[in-house]
């Protein structure tokens, strides 16, 4: 069986206020092209279909359009779960009806021990589960972490699992030692999120969502698909794409990179170099984050940057304090005025002016110099 493993679409995501819907459509079109060209048997969508529980109309339409094209027009089954960003009730709407066409959306803890059976493969679909929800469902006060949740889940599945078939887990979780990114919402506050990979030894394949780096973990049978796009500037160097897994004669897995409509670029340097185009960027339409020096005297530097790079999303100044200006002062042997003067020079790069000196003399300098040892 040839499986296309994707996840973390986060449709409707905005990056620093920028709507990414066109970029997401560009990526989904490539997924659809692969479904057509690679003779895919089933597409697995491992959670976080949407970026928020109440997605926009444009986000809903984009997901509906491409799931319809994949599932109905290309006649490829879709196996999907809800992630921690998704609204279960929204995704679950019509699921019994859609299952008749081979679109299986699983959002409930009640269904985790009922696999979707397909050509000698059993897919155990485990949506994102909250610790408290699992504790109540299993009536087990011993469930206190996400690891505890999956200990219990794998125990329950093992009671019904058929070892004679190819058993696959589809989940949305944080496997131990996985690499994280800024755009991943924490699964819990104050609790350990990590789940040990050892819990899944009995399974033939584990296909996961949640971590956005496709190589967040190196394992022979546990894989993350990674996110559809770079969703934060911490993901600038991460590849984006999906996986194709062939289970004929074992597990052969390959990562398929996607071509982004606009890349993310994080540049650190001098403001003048950017404005004078002394530094070259191949794609002026990319999404930029600049951290630049030499902006203290510039009026509205963002507008000037955007005249050249219109999709600049973030601009931060680099604090400029030269090592030469950082003069150490011995508080024990210096006067209050000398300490104040050194402070002003370290902060502003020049000695106190007349106004600053007057402020000090009027409000800070007393009749008795606190540092005077005479």
C-alpha positions as CSV (number, residue, x, y, z in Angstrom):
1,X,0.0,0.0,0.0
2,X,1.2,3.5,-0.9
3,X,0.4,6.1,1.8
4,X,0.7,9.8,1.6
5,X,1.3,11.1,5.1
6,X,0.6,14.8,5.7
7,X,-0.6,16.9,8.7
8,X,-0.5,20.2,10.4
9,X,-2.1,22.1,7.5
10,X,-3.2,24.9,9.9
11,X,-5.4,26.3,7.2
12,X,-6.4,29.9,8.1
13,X,-3.1,30.6,9.8
14,X,-2.0,34.2,9.9
15,X,1.7,35.1,10.3
16,X,2.2,38.5,12.1
17,X,-1.2,39.5,10.6
18,X,-0.5,38.2,7.1
19,X,-3.1,35.9,5.7
20,X,-1.4,32.8,4.3
21,X,-4.4,31.3,2.5
22,X,-2.9,31.8,-1.0
23,X,0.4,30.2,0.1
24,X,-1.6,27.2,1.6
25,X,-3.5,26.7,-1.6
26,X,-0.2,26.6,-3.5
27,X,1.0,23.8,-1.2
28,X,-2.2,21.8,-1.3
29,X,-2.2,21.9,-5.1
30,X,1.2,20.2,-5.0
31,X,-0.2,17.6,-2.6
32,X,-3.1,17.0,-5.1
33,X,-0.6,16.7,-8.0
34,X,1.3,14.0,-6.1
35,X,-1.9,12.1,-5.4
36,X,-2.5,12.0,-9.1
37,X,1.0,11.2,-10.2
38,X,2.1,8.7,-7.6
39,X,-0.9,6.4,-7.6
40,X,-1.5,7.0,-3.9
41,X,-3.8,4.4,-2.2
42,X,-4.7,6.4,0.9
43,X,-4.0,9.9,2.3
44,X,-3.4,10.2,6.1
45,X,-4.0,13.6,7.6
46,X,-2.6,13.6,11.2
47,X,-4.4,16.5,12.8
48,X,-4.5,20.3,12.9
49,X,-6.4,20.6,9.7
50,X,-7.3,24.2,10.7
51,X,-5.3,26.7,12.7
52,X,-8.2,27.6,15.1
53,X,-11.4,26.1,16.3
54,X,-13.5,28.7,14.5
55,X,-11.9,29.0,11.0
56,X,-12.8,31.6,8.5
57,X,-15.1,30.9,5.5
58,X,-12.1,31.0,3.1
59,X,-10.3,28.4,5.3
60,X,-13.3,26.2,5.3
61,X,-13.7,26.4,1.6
62,X,-10.1,25.6,0.9
63,X,-10.1,22.5,3.0
64,X,-13.5,21.4,1.5
65,X,-12.3,22.0,-2.0
66,X,-9.1,19.9,-1.7
67,X,-10.5,17.1,0.3
68,X,-13.3,16.8,-2.3
69,X,-10.8,16.7,-5.1
70,X,-8.6,14.1,-3.4
71,X,-11.4,11.9,-2.0
72,X,-14.2,12.2,-4.6
73,X,-12.6,13.3,-7.9
74,X,-9.4,11.1,-7.5
75,X,-11.3,8.4,-5.5
76,X,-8.5,8.3,-2.8
77,X,-9.6,7.4,0.8
78,X,-8.7,10.1,3.4
79,X,-8.0,9.1,7.0
80,X,-7.9,12.1,9.3
81,X,-7.9,13.0,13.0
82,X,-8.4,16.2,14.9
83,X,-5.4,18.0,16.4
84,X,-5.1,20.4,19.4
85,X,-5.9,23.4,17.1
86,X,-9.1,21.8,15.7
87,X,-12.7,22.0,16.7
88,X,-13.8,18.4,17.1
89,X,-17.5,19.1,16.6
90,X,-16.8,21.0,13.4
91,X,-14.6,18.3,12.0
92,X,-16.9,15.5,13.2
93,X,-20.0,17.0,11.5
94,X,-21.2,14.5,8.8
95,X,-18.4,12.0,9.5
96,X,-20.7,9.0,9.3
97,X,-22.1,10.2,6.0
98,X,-18.6,11.1,4.6
99,X,-17.2,7.6,5.6
100,X,-19.4,6.1,2.9
101,X,-17.1,7.8,0.3
102,X,-13.9,6.8,2.1
103,X,-13.4,10.0,4.1
104,X,-12.9,8.9,7.6
105,X,-12.6,11.6,10.2
106,X,-12.0,10.5,13.8
107,X,-12.3,12.9,16.7
108,X,-13.6,10.8,19.6
109,X,-11.8,8.8,22.3
110,X,-14.5,6.2,22.0
111,X,-13.3,5.1,18.5
112,X,-9.6,4.5,19.3
113,X,-9.9,0.7,19.5
114,X,-11.9,0.4,16.3
115,X,-9.5,0.4,13.4
116,X,-10.2,1.5,9.9
117,X,-9.5,-1.7,7.9
118,X,-8.1,-1.4,4.4
119,X,-6.3,-4.0,2.3
120,X,-4.7,-5.9,5.2
121,X,-3.8,-2.7,7.0
122,X,-5.5,-1.7,10.3
123,X,-5.3,2.1,11.0
124,X,-5.8,3.0,14.7
125,X,-6.9,6.6,14.7
126,X,-6.0,8.5,17.9
127,X,-7.1,12.2,17.8
128,X,-5.5,14.7,20.2
129,X,-6.6,13.9,23.7
130,X,-6.5,16.0,26.8
131,X,-5.1,14.4,30.0
132,X,-8.2,15.2,32.0
133,X,-10.5,13.9,29.2
134,X,-8.6,10.6,29.2
135,X,-8.6,10.4,33.0
136,X,-12.4,10.8,33.1
137,X,-13.0,8.5,30.1
138,X,-11.0,5.6,31.6
139,X,-12.0,6.5,35.2
140,X,-8.3,6.3,36.1
141,X,-6.9,8.9,38.5
142,X,-3.4,7.5,37.8
143,X,-3.4,9.3,34.4
144,X,-1.5,12.5,35.1
145,X,0.6,13.1,32.0
146,X,0.4,12.7,28.2
147,X,2.6,9.7,28.6
148,X,0.1,8.1,31.0
149,X,-2.6,8.7,28.5
150,X,-0.9,6.8,25.8
151,X,0.2,4.0,28.1
152,X,-3.5,3.4,28.7
153,X,-4.5,3.8,25.1
154,X,-1.8,1.3,23.8
155,X,-2.9,-1.1,26.5
156,X,-6.5,-0.9,25.3
157,X,-5.6,-1.3,21.6
158,X,-3.4,-4.3,22.4
159,X,-6.4,-6.1,23.7
160,X,-8.1,-6.1,20.2
161,X,-5.1,-5.8,17.9
162,X,-4.7,-8.4,15.2
163,X,-1.0,-9.3,14.9
164,X,-1.4,-11.0,11.6
165,X,-2.1,-7.7,9.8
166,X,-0.1,-4.5,9.2
167,X,-1.0,-2.2,12.2
168,X,-0.6,1.5,11.9
169,X,-1.2,4.3,14.5
170,X,-2.2,7.8,13.4
171,X,-1.8,10.3,16.2
172,X,-1.2,13.9,17.2
173,X,1.4,14.0,20.0
174,X,4.9,15.0,21.1
175,X,7.2,12.1,21.0
176,X,10.2,12.3,23.4
177,X,13.3,14.0,22.0
178,X,11.3,15.6,19.2
179,X,12.4,19.1,17.9
180,X,9.9,21.9,18.6
181,X,9.1,25.2,16.9
182,X,7.6,28.4,18.1
183,X,4.3,28.0,16.2
184,X,3.3,24.8,17.9
185,X,0.8,25.4,20.6
186,X,1.7,23.6,23.9
187,X,-0.5,20.6,24.5
188,X,-0.8,21.4,28.2
189,X,0.2,23.9,30.8
190,X,2.3,22.6,33.7
191,X,2.3,19.0,32.6
192,X,4.8,16.9,30.7
193,X,3.8,16.7,27.0
194,X,6.3,14.0,26.0
195,X,5.3,10.5,25.1
196,X,7.9,7.7,24.9
197,X,8.4,6.1,21.6
198,X,8.8,2.7,23.3
199,X,5.0,2.6,23.8
200,X,4.5,1.9,20.1
201,X,6.9,-1.1,19.6
202,X,4.0,-3.5,18.9
203,X,2.9,-1.4,15.8
204,X,4.3,-1.6,12.3
205,X,4.1,2.1,11.6
206,X,3.3,5.3,13.5
207,X,2.3,8.4,11.5
208,X,2.2,11.6,13.6
209,X,1.3,15.3,13.6
210,X,1.9,18.2,16.0
211,X,5.7,18.8,15.6
212,X,6.3,21.0,12.5
213,X,9.8,19.7,11.7
214,X,9.5,16.6,9.4
215,X,12.7,15.2,10.9
216,X,11.8,16.0,14.5
217,X,12.6,12.4,15.4
218,X,14.8,9.8,13.7
219,X,13.1,6.4,14.0
220,X,12.7,3.4,11.8
221,X,8.9,3.4,12.0
222,X,7.8,6.6,13.7
223,X,7.4,9.6,11.4
224,X,6.2,13.2,11.5
225,X,5.0,14.7,8.3
226,X,5.9,18.2,9.3
227,X,3.7,21.3,8.7
228,X,2.5,22.4,5.3
229,X,4.2,25.8,5.5
230,X,6.8,27.6,7.6
231,X,4.5,29.0,10.3
232,X,7.1,31.0,12.4
233,X,10.5,32.5,11.8
234,X,11.9,29.7,14.0
235,X,11.1,27.4,11.1
236,X,13.1,29.3,8.5
237,X,15.6,26.5,8.0
238,X,13.1,23.7,8.1
239,X,12.1,21.7,5.0
240,X,8.4,21.5,4.3
241,X,6.6,18.8,2.5
242,X,5.0,15.4,3.2
243,X,5.9,11.7,3.2
244,X,5.2,8.8,0.9
245,X,5.3,5.4,2.6
246,X,5.2,2.2,0.8
247,X,4.4,-0.9,2.9
248,X,5.0,-3.5,0.3
249,X,7.8,-5.7,1.6
250,X,8.5,-3.6,4.7
251,X,8.5,0.1,5.2
252,X,10.0,2.4,2.6
253,X,9.6,6.0,3.5
254,X,10.7,9.1,1.5
255,X,10.2,12.8,2.2
256,X,8.7,14.9,-0.6
257,X,9.7,18.6,-0.3
258,X,7.2,21.3,-1.4
259,X,7.9,24.4,-3.3
260,X,6.7,27.4,-1.4
261,X,5.0,30.4,-3.1
262,X,6.9,32.7,-0.8
263,X,9.7,31.7,1.5
264,X,10.5,33.0,5.0
265,X,13.7,34.9,5.4
266,X,15.3,36.1,8.7
267,X,18.1,38.6,8.0
268,X,20.4,40.2,10.6
269,X,22.6,43.1,9.4
270,X,22.8,46.9,8.8
271,X,19.8,49.0,7.8
272,X,21.9,50.9,5.2
273,X,22.9,47.7,3.5
274,X,19.3,46.6,3.1
275,X,18.0,50.0,1.9
276,X,20.9,50.5,-0.5
277,X,20.5,46.9,-1.7
278,X,24.1,46.0,-0.9
279,X,22.7,42.6,0.3
280,X,20.8,40.5,-2.4
281,X,17.7,38.5,-1.8
282,X,16.4,36.4,-4.8
283,X,12.8,36.7,-3.8
284,X,11.7,40.2,-3.0
285,X,8.1,38.9,-2.3
286,X,9.3,36.6,0.5
287,X,8.1,37.1,4.1
288,X,10.9,38.9,5.9
289,X,12.0,39.4,9.4
290,X,14.8,42.0,9.7
291,X,17.0,42.6,12.7
292,X,19.0,45.7,11.8
293,X,21.5,48.1,13.2
294,X,21.8,51.8,12.4
295,X,18.1,52.7,12.7
296,X,18.1,55.0,15.7
297,X,18.1,58.1,13.5
298,X,15.7,56.8,10.9
299,X,12.1,58.1,10.9
300,X,9.6,55.2,10.2
301,X,12.2,52.6,9.0
302,X,9.5,50.0,8.4
303,X,7.8,52.0,5.6
304,X,11.2,52.4,4.0
305,X,12.0,48.7,4.2
306,X,8.5,47.8,2.7
307,X,9.1,50.0,-0.3
308,X,11.7,47.4,-1.3
309,X,10.4,44.3,0.4
310,X,6.6,44.7,0.6
311,X,6.1,41.5,2.6
312,X,8.3,42.5,5.6
313,X,6.4,41.2,8.6
314,X,8.8,42.1,11.4
315,X,11.5,44.7,12.0
316,X,13.6,44.8,15.1
317,X,16.5,47.1,16.0
318,X,19.8,45.7,17.1
319,X,20.9,47.4,20.3
320,X,24.2,49.1,19.5
321,X,26.5,49.4,22.5
322,X,30.2,49.4,21.6
323,X,32.6,47.7,23.8
324,X,34.8,50.8,23.9
325,X,32.0,52.9,25.4
326,X,31.4,50.4,28.2
327,X,33.7,52.0,30.8
328,X,33.8,50.4,34.2
329,X,33.5,52.8,37.2
330,X,34.6,51.9,40.7
331,X,31.6,53.0,42.8
332,X,33.8,53.0,45.9
333,X,36.2,55.7,44.6
334,X,34.0,57.7,42.2
335,X,31.7,60.6,42.9
336,X,28.0,60.4,42.3
337,X,28.5,62.8,39.3
338,X,31.1,60.5,37.8
339,X,28.9,57.4,38.2
340,X,26.0,59.3,36.6
341,X,28.2,60.5,33.7
342,X,29.5,57.0,33.1
343,X,26.0,55.6,33.0
344,X,24.8,58.2,30.5
345,X,27.9,57.6,28.3
346,X,27.4,53.9,28.3
347,X,23.7,54.2,27.3
348,X,23.9,57.0,24.8
349,X,27.5,56.8,23.6
350,X,28.4,60.3,24.7
351,X,28.9,62.3,27.9
352,X,25.9,63.9,29.6
353,X,24.7,67.1,27.9
354,X,23.9,70.3,29.7
355,X,20.2,69.4,30.2
356,X,21.0,66.0,31.6
357,X,23.6,67.5,34.0
358,X,21.1,70.1,35.2
359,X,18.5,67.3,35.9
360,X,21.1,65.4,37.9
361,X,22.2,68.5,39.9
362,X,18.6,69.5,40.6
363,X,17.1,66.2,41.5
364,X,19.7,63.6,42.3
365,X,22.8,65.3,43.7
366,X,22.5,66.1,47.4
367,X,24.5,68.2,49.7
368,X,26.4,65.1,50.8
369,X,28.1,62.9,48.2
370,X,27.1,59.4,49.2
371,X,30.4,58.1,47.7
372,X,32.6,60.7,49.4
373,X,34.8,58.7,51.8
374,X,36.4,61.8,53.4
